[in-house]
Amino acid sequence: MIKSKMTNVLVPIVAVLIALLIGAGIIMYLGESPVKAYYYLFAGAFSGKTAIARTLLEATPMVFTGLAVLFAFKGGMFNIGAQGQMVMAGLTAAAIGGFITNTMISNVYVILIVGGLAGFLWAGIAGMLKAKLGIHEVISTIMLNYIAMSFEQYCLNYPLKAIGTSPQTPPVIEAARLGKLLPINVPLNYGFIVALVCVGLVWFILEKTIIGYQIKAVGYNQTAAENNGINVKRIIVLIFGISGFLAGLGGVERVLGGVGQFSYKQGLTASYGFDGIAVALLGKNNPVGALLAAILFAALRVGGRAMQFNTSVPSQIIIMIQAIIILLIAAENMIRVWIQKLEKKGEAN
């Protein structure tokens, strides 16, 4: 059992190291020093308070979406719709915070909850379709992404558009804003603390509650779960709802945290919804693992910009490294067998 847990920890570490080695080979082929390139990569992500703040700011939405994806995975579901859930929650946060001046309604606590509920309801549509009609969640969540993105364009150009500007919403009022964690020119905000709290809550729900047991039971075998008295349809809807709530918090944080000057702008949610899939995979569907994976991917992204600025290595190398990591995680049995052979060889000696 202990060896199995150690192997689970080693697999993503080995995947990252192999990806970095392959990346070093590509950098050498381009005529640049891998040592120099990787120095600027990691210095750009972790050297000093400002660099660390940028990395954690970039990691925050990935933590939320990584948790959203892994929560669905635990229930045997594939939530590919975290992107759309972020969009709907972000638009909801911008609408309340930018157009309602009553601080009893338009304050940071209310908007976090209501924005998360927007993600809950949007994901719940896929859950209902799966539970009631048997429609595969991959298809429904992808289609819901397209609907959300089209709705985003409509809102930013018509009902939510700020007067006399490019497509974006008005800034949310002061009471609706997440405070900064550090007095520096990087909008790292209390959304990161909310993400850390969510890591703990997701772990607690999955490992210490009856609902968590039922979710995992449905994930292992729906028929067996139903035979044991679990309402599988209700659990499926709940899985998607909670998953959407978590992803929605990521969209709310982008708006209330000041990443877009406290407005919702096109591209504000970037590709964080899809990054969550990679984060969940690298984190081995473990909340703490997802947190570490999110920080790693954020560090590669932030440090990649510093590497590109200080060397001749293009930032696309970082995308290649991320892709290699994901491919190696997908082929984890190959790495697992290799690690087990090394363990057996060490025992024999």
C-alpha positions as CSV (number, residue, x, y, z in Angstrom):
1,M,0.0,0.0,0.0
2,I,2.8,2.4,1.0
3,K,4.7,1.5,-2.2
4,S,1.6,2.1,-4.3
5,K,1.2,5.6,-2.7
6,M,4.9,6.4,-3.3
7,T,4.5,5.3,-6.9
8,N,1.5,7.6,-7.3
9,V,3.6,10.5,-6.0
10,L,6.6,9.6,-8.2
11,V,4.7,9.3,-11.5
12,P,3.9,13.0,-11.9
13,I,7.4,14.0,-10.7
14,V,9.1,11.7,-13.2
15,A,6.7,13.0,-15.9
16,V,7.8,16.6,-15.2
17,L,11.5,15.8,-15.1
18,I,11.3,13.9,-18.4
19,A,9.4,16.8,-20.0
20,L,12.1,19.2,-18.8
21,L,14.8,17.0,-20.1
22,I,13.1,16.8,-23.5
23,G,12.7,20.5,-23.4
24,A,16.4,20.9,-22.7
25,G,17.2,18.9,-25.7
26,I,15.0,21.1,-27.9
27,I,16.6,24.2,-26.4
28,M,20.1,22.9,-27.2
29,Y,18.9,22.1,-30.8
30,L,17.9,25.8,-31.0
31,G,21.4,26.8,-30.1
32,E,20.7,28.1,-26.6
33,S,22.0,26.9,-23.2
34,P,19.3,24.9,-21.3
35,V,20.9,25.9,-18.0
36,K,20.6,29.6,-18.9
37,A,17.0,29.1,-20.2
38,Y,15.8,27.2,-17.2
39,Y,17.5,29.7,-14.9
40,Y,15.5,32.5,-16.3
41,L,12.4,30.3,-16.4
42,F,12.4,29.5,-12.7
43,A,13.8,32.9,-11.6
44,G,11.1,34.6,-13.5
45,A,8.5,32.6,-11.6
46,F,10.0,32.5,-8.1
47,S,12.7,35.1,-7.8
48,G,11.4,37.7,-5.4
49,K,8.0,38.8,-4.0
50,T,6.7,40.2,-7.3
51,A,7.6,37.1,-9.3
52,I,5.9,34.8,-6.7
53,A,2.9,37.0,-6.7
54,R,2.5,36.8,-10.4
55,T,2.8,33.0,-10.3
56,L,0.2,32.6,-7.6
57,L,-2.1,35.0,-9.4
58,E,-1.8,32.9,-12.5
59,A,-2.3,29.7,-10.5
60,T,-5.5,30.9,-8.7
61,P,-8.0,30.2,-11.5
62,M,-6.2,26.9,-12.3
63,V,-6.7,25.7,-8.8
64,F,-10.4,26.4,-9.0
65,T,-10.8,24.7,-12.4
66,G,-8.5,21.8,-11.4
67,L,-10.7,21.2,-8.4
68,A,-13.8,21.4,-10.5
69,V,-12.5,18.8,-13.0
70,L,-11.1,16.4,-10.3
71,F,-14.4,16.6,-8.4
72,A,-16.3,15.4,-11.4
73,F,-13.6,12.7,-12.1
74,K,-14.1,11.3,-8.6
75,G,-17.8,10.8,-9.5
76,G,-16.8,9.1,-12.8
77,M,-17.9,12.2,-14.8
78,F,-15.9,14.3,-17.3
79,N,-16.6,18.0,-16.8
80,I,-15.1,19.5,-20.0
81,G,-17.3,22.6,-19.4
82,A,-15.3,24.4,-16.7
83,Q,-14.5,27.2,-19.3
84,G,-18.2,27.9,-19.9
85,Q,-18.9,27.8,-16.2
86,M,-16.2,30.3,-15.5
87,V,-17.7,32.6,-18.2
88,M,-21.2,32.5,-16.8
89,A,-20.1,33.1,-13.3
90,G,-17.7,35.9,-14.3
91,L,-20.5,37.6,-16.3
92,T,-22.9,37.3,-13.3
93,A,-20.3,38.8,-11.0
94,A,-19.7,41.7,-13.4
95,A,-23.4,42.3,-13.8
96,I,-24.1,42.4,-10.1
97,G,-21.0,44.3,-9.1
98,G,-21.0,46.8,-12.0
99,F,-24.7,47.6,-12.2
100,I,-26.1,47.3,-8.6
101,T,-24.9,49.9,-6.2
102,N,-26.7,48.6,-3.1
103,T,-23.9,47.2,-1.0
104,M,-26.2,44.8,0.8
105,I,-26.5,43.0,-2.6
106,S,-23.4,44.1,-4.4
107,N,-20.7,43.1,-2.0
108,V,-17.8,40.6,-2.3
109,Y,-19.4,37.8,-0.2
110,V,-22.7,37.8,-1.9
111,I,-21.2,38.0,-5.4
112,L,-18.8,35.1,-4.6
113,I,-21.8,32.9,-3.6
114,V,-24.1,34.1,-6.4
115,G,-21.4,33.8,-9.0
116,G,-20.5,30.3,-7.8
117,L,-24.2,29.4,-8.1
118,A,-24.2,30.6,-11.7
119,G,-21.5,28.1,-12.4
120,F,-23.5,25.5,-10.3
121,L,-26.6,26.0,-12.5
122,W,-24.8,26.1,-15.8
123,A,-23.0,22.8,-15.0
124,G,-26.2,21.4,-13.5
125,I,-27.8,21.5,-17.0
126,A,-25.2,18.9,-18.1
127,G,-25.9,17.0,-15.0
128,M,-29.7,16.9,-15.6
129,L,-29.2,15.9,-19.2
130,K,-26.9,13.0,-18.1
131,A,-29.2,11.9,-15.2
132,K,-32.5,12.2,-17.0
133,L,-31.8,11.6,-20.6
134,G,-28.5,9.7,-20.6
135,I,-26.8,12.4,-22.8
136,H,-23.0,12.0,-22.5
137,E,-21.5,14.8,-20.4
138,V,-18.5,15.4,-22.7
139,I,-20.9,16.4,-25.6
140,S,-23.2,18.5,-23.4
141,T,-20.4,20.4,-21.6
142,I,-18.6,21.2,-24.8
143,M,-21.7,22.5,-26.4
144,L,-22.5,24.5,-23.2
145,N,-19.0,26.0,-23.6
146,Y,-19.9,27.3,-27.0
147,I,-23.2,28.7,-25.8
148,A,-21.5,30.5,-22.9
149,M,-18.8,32.0,-25.2
150,S,-21.4,33.3,-27.6
151,F,-23.5,34.7,-24.7
152,E,-20.3,36.4,-23.5
153,Q,-19.9,38.2,-26.8
154,Y,-23.6,39.3,-26.7
155,C,-23.3,40.6,-23.2
156,L,-20.1,42.5,-23.7
157,N,-21.4,44.2,-26.9
158,Y,-24.9,44.9,-25.7
159,P,-26.6,44.7,-22.3
160,L,-23.5,44.7,-20.1
161,K,-21.2,47.0,-22.2
162,A,-19.8,50.0,-20.5
163,I,-20.5,53.3,-22.2
164,G,-17.9,54.6,-24.7
165,T,-15.4,51.7,-24.4
166,S,-14.3,48.6,-26.1
167,P,-16.4,45.5,-25.3
168,Q,-16.2,45.2,-21.5
169,T,-18.4,45.7,-18.5
170,P,-18.2,48.7,-16.0
171,P,-15.9,48.2,-13.1
172,V,-17.5,46.6,-10.0
173,I,-18.0,48.9,-7.1
174,E,-15.5,49.1,-4.2
175,A,-17.5,46.9,-1.9
176,A,-17.5,44.1,-4.5
177,R,-13.7,43.9,-4.9
178,L,-11.4,41.3,-3.5
179,G,-8.6,42.9,-1.5
180,K,-4.9,42.6,-2.4
181,L,-2.7,40.2,-0.5
182,L,0.5,42.2,-1.0
183,P,1.2,46.0,-1.4
184,I,2.8,45.6,-4.8
185,N,1.8,46.2,-8.4
186,V,0.4,42.7,-8.9
187,P,-3.3,42.1,-8.3
188,L,-2.7,38.9,-6.2
189,N,-5.9,39.0,-4.1
190,Y,-7.8,37.1,-1.5
191,G,-9.2,34.9,-4.2
192,F,-6.0,32.8,-3.7
193,I,-7.0,32.3,0.0
194,V,-10.5,31.2,-1.2
195,A,-8.8,28.7,-3.5
196,L,-6.8,27.3,-0.6
197,V,-9.9,27.0,1.5
198,C,-11.6,25.2,-1.4
199,V,-8.7,22.7,-1.6
200,G,-9.4,21.8,2.0
201,L,-13.1,21.7,1.6
202,V,-13.0,19.4,-1.4
203,W,-10.7,17.0,0.4
204,F,-13.0,17.0,3.4
205,I,-16.1,16.5,1.4
206,L,-14.6,13.6,-0.6
207,E,-12.8,11.9,2.2
208,K,-14.8,12.6,5.4
209,T,-18.5,12.9,4.4
210,I,-21.3,10.6,3.4
211,I,-21.9,12.7,0.2
212,G,-18.2,12.2,-0.6
213,Y,-18.6,8.4,-0.1
214,Q,-21.7,8.4,-2.4
215,I,-19.9,10.4,-5.1
216,K,-17.0,8.0,-5.1
217,A,-19.3,5.0,-5.1
218,V,-21.1,6.3,-8.1
219,G,-17.7,6.9,-9.8
220,Y,-16.6,3.4,-9.1
221,N,-19.8,1.6,-10.2
222,Q,-23.2,3.2,-10.7
223,T,-25.1,-0.1,-10.7
224,A,-23.6,-1.2,-7.4
225,A,-24.2,2.2,-5.9
226,E,-27.8,2.2,-6.9
227,N,-28.2,-1.3,-5.5
228,N,-26.9,0.0,-2.2
229,G,-29.6,2.6,-2.0
230,I,-27.8,5.6,-3.4
231,N,-29.9,7.9,-5.6
232,V,-27.5,7.9,-8.6
233,K,-29.4,10.6,-10.6
234,R,-29.4,13.0,-7.7
235,I,-25.7,12.4,-7.1
236,I,-24.8,13.0,-10.8
237,V,-26.6,16.4,-10.7
238,L,-24.9,17.2,-7.5
239,I,-21.5,16.3,-8.8
240,F,-21.9,18.6,-11.8
241,G,-23.3,21.4,-9.6
242,I,-20.5,21.4,-7.1
243,S,-18.0,21.1,-10.0
244,G,-19.5,24.1,-11.7
245,F,-19.6,26.0,-8.4
246,L,-15.8,25.5,-8.1
247,A,-15.1,26.5,-11.7
248,G,-17.5,29.5,-11.3
249,L,-15.4,30.8,-8.3
250,G,-12.5,31.0,-10.7
251,G,-14.5,33.3,-13.1
252,V,-15.6,35.5,-10.2
253,E,-12.0,35.8,-8.9
254,R,-10.8,37.1,-12.3
255,V,-13.5,39.9,-12.1
256,L,-13.4,40.9,-8.4
257,G,-9.7,40.4,-8.1
258,G,-8.8,43.2,-10.5
259,V,-7.1,41.2,-13.2
260,G,-9.1,43.1,-15.8
261,Q,-9.3,46.4,-13.8
262,F,-12.3,44.9,-12.0
263,S,-14.2,44.6,-15.3
264,Y,-15.2,41.6,-17.4
265,K,-13.3,41.8,-20.7
266,Q,-13.1,39.4,-23.6
267,G,-10.4,36.8,-22.9
268,L,-10.5,37.4,-19.2
269,T,-11.0,33.7,-18.4
270,A,-8.4,32.8,-21.1
271,S,-8.1,29.0,-21.3
272,Y,-8.2,28.3,-17.6
273,G,-11.2,26.0,-17.9
274,F,-9.2,23.7,-20.2
275,D,-6.0,24.1,-18.1
276,G,-8.0,22.6,-15.2
277,I,-8.1,19.2,-17.0
278,A,-4.3,19.2,-17.2
279,V,-4.0,20.3,-13.5
280,A,-6.4,17.5,-12.3
281,L,-4.5,14.9,-14.3
282,L,-1.0,16.0,-13.1
283,G,-2.4,16.3,-9.6
284,K,-3.6,12.7,-9.7
285,N,-7.1,13.8,-8.8
286,N,-6.0,14.9,-5.4
287,P,-6.9,18.4,-4.1
288,V,-3.4,19.1,-2.8
289,G,-1.9,17.6,-5.9
290,A,-4.1,19.9,-8.0
291,L,-2.8,22.9,-6.0
292,L,0.8,22.0,-6.7
293,A,0.1,21.2,-10.3
294,A,-1.6,24.6,-10.8
295,I,1.4,26.4,-9.3
296,L,3.8,24.4,-11.6
297,F,1.8,25.3,-14.7
298,A,1.5,28.9,-13.6
299,A,5.3,29.0,-13.0
300,L,6.0,27.6,-16.4
301,R,3.7,30.3,-18.0
302,V,5.0,33.2,-16.0
303,G,8.6,32.1,-16.1
304,G,8.3,31.4,-19.8
305,R,7.8,35.1,-20.5
306,A,11.0,35.9,-18.6
307,M,12.9,33.2,-20.4
308,Q,11.7,34.5,-23.8
309,F,12.7,38.1,-22.8
310,N,16.3,37.1,-21.7
311,T,17.1,34.4,-24.2
312,S,16.4,33.5,-27.8
313,V,14.1,30.6,-26.7
314,P,10.5,31.2,-27.8
315,S,7.7,30.9,-25.2
316,Q,6.1,28.2,-27.3
317,I,8.7,25.8,-25.7
318,I,6.7,26.1,-22.5
319,I,3.5,25.0,-24.3
320,M,5.5,22.0,-25.7
321,I,6.7,21.1,-22.2
322,Q,3.2,21.3,-20.8
323,A,1.9,19.1,-23.6
324,I,4.7,16.5,-23.0
325,I,3.8,16.4,-19.3
326,I,0.2,15.7,-20.1
327,L,1.1,13.0,-22.6
328,L,3.4,11.3,-20.1
329,I,0.7,11.5,-17.4
330,A,-1.7,9.9,-19.9
331,A,0.9,7.2,-20.5
332,E,1.5,6.8,-16.7
333,N,1.4,3.0,-16.9
334,M,4.7,3.1,-18.8
335,I,6.3,5.3,-16.1
336,R,4.7,3.2,-13.3
337,V,6.2,0.0,-14.8
338,W,9.6,1.6,-15.1
339,I,9.5,2.8,-11.5
340,Q,8.4,-0.6,-10.3
341,K,11.3,-2.3,-12.2
342,L,13.8,0.1,-10.5
343,E,12.3,-0.7,-7.1
344,K,12.6,-4.5,-7.7
345,K,16.2,-4.1,-9.0
346,G,17.0,-2.1,-5.8
347,E,15.5,-4.8,-3.6
348,A,17.4,-7.5,-5.4
349,N,20.7,-5.7,-4.9
